[in-house]
Amino acid sequence: MNRDELVRLATLWFVVMTFLQTGSGESHPVVTVAVFIALILLWMIPFYIVVDLVRGGGEVIGL
C-alpha cells in the first residue's frame, strides 16, 4: 500500500465516522442501507490497513 492509498483510506474512514455520528438517525430505507455499508467500512478499513502492514506493506510508515 502506498502513501496515497493510505491517506484515501484514512479520509474515507473519517467520513464514515462523521456520517455515522451525524446523519444516521433517519429511518428512510436508503439511509438504512447507507448505515449498513458505513458500518462494514468502519470495521474493514482498519482491518485492511493492519493486514497490509503485517504482510509487509510497512514501507509507508517506515517499518
N, C-alpha and C positions, 0 to 999 in steps of 0.2 A: 504494500500500500504506500503510495507516495503522499507527500505532504498536502497536496491539493485535495486528494480524496479524503484524507483525514479531516481537513477543515470543512469540507462539504458535509461529511457525516456528522461532525460536531454541530454545525449550524442546523442541520435537519433535526438533530436531537433536541436542541434548544427550541426550535419552532414547535416540535411535537409537545414538549413540556408546556410551552406557553398556551398552545391550543387546549390542552387538557385542563389547565388551570383556569382558563378564562372562557372558552367557548363551547364547552361540552355539556352545558346544563340543559339544553333544549331536548325535547323528546321527538323531534322530527326524525323520520326514518333515515334520511340522508346523513344527518348529524350522528345518528347511532352507528351507522356504517363507518363514518369517518373516525369516530371514537374507537371503534374496534381496530381499525387499521393503525391508528395512532398508538394504541396500547401494544400492538405487535411490534411496531417500530421502536417504541420506548424500551423494550427489552432486547430486541435483536441487534440494535446498533452497538451498544456497549459490548455485547457478546461477540459480535463480528470483529470489533477492534481488538478485544482481548485474544481471541483465537488467532488473529493475524499476527499479533505480537509474539504469541507463543510459538507459532510456526516459523518465526524468523524474520518477520517484517519489521523488526525493531530499528531499522536504519532511519526511519522517520524521526524518531526521538533520540537517536544517537546511541542505541544499545548495540 
